Amino acid sequence: MTLKFQKLHPHFVAEVSPIELRQVDDRGTLTEIRDGMDKYAVLVFRDQPFTDPEQLDFARRLDGQLHSRTGVAAIGKSRLGDEALTDISNIDDTGEVFAPGDRRRMYGLGNRLWHTDASFVDPPGRYSMLSARVIPSVPVDTEFADMRAAYDALPLEMKAQLEHLRAHHSIAYSRHTLGFEFSENEQEQLKGAVHPLIRRMPRSGRRSLYLASHASRILDWPVPEGRLLLRDLMEHATQPQFVYRHCWRVGDFVMWDNRATMHRARPFDDAKYRRELRRVTTLDIAEPA
Ligand SMILES: [Fe+2]
């Protein structure tokens, strides 16, 4: 199958057609999709009517092992019955929208901070795939930032300074900045992880800033100095020229490379409108042949 990639932003993001992802299992097409991810970092597929098991199966076929040590798994069982399938919804177990003070809602609000999925575990997240099931009539957009283009735009001296730095990533830290606290028992399951600040994409060779609201400090640096550097870099990387805004439709399936992008959900009236998406994230381990 030969796919068409239509670029949606000067730096990254392409809409892919024609394809029915649920039925894709041949090596050639899976390779074409991976090549597209190397080039565009975010791929948009329209009209993909996934069920939950189909979404899990596709993620495994494309990229192997799934991330299940999520932050939300630490605070309670998923209503979907599989911790690898993250419920990106404002719906409780009874099918109603969350009450404003619901703890899972408070936790979910953290998705409105710029972040990259599963940077707080090791191995971290590689691809995330978000399937839109219920979308209201008001905008419930997600923004993406191209961290390769942001890296490329840095001055040479800055690139040299950053090259060998490492950051500690913790979801307990990022949620704490919003006033959400995990219990001691929950924190035991979420100790965080250390990753390089600059990542080199194995196939394309491009470098990327690996940042997130989860990044709590730079190793071997005084904490305030490291946090200031992280803030400066987040500000740099999220300037409008590096950002694409996705306006969701039912049936959209958006896939992104967490090593090369950050993303955040934009606010909407979540006490009034239902929004249901499902996310699966793969782990950054050896890739399937
Ligand atoms: Fe996310």
Residues whose N, C-alpha, C, O or C-beta is under 5 A from the ligand:
A	BS01	LIG	D117
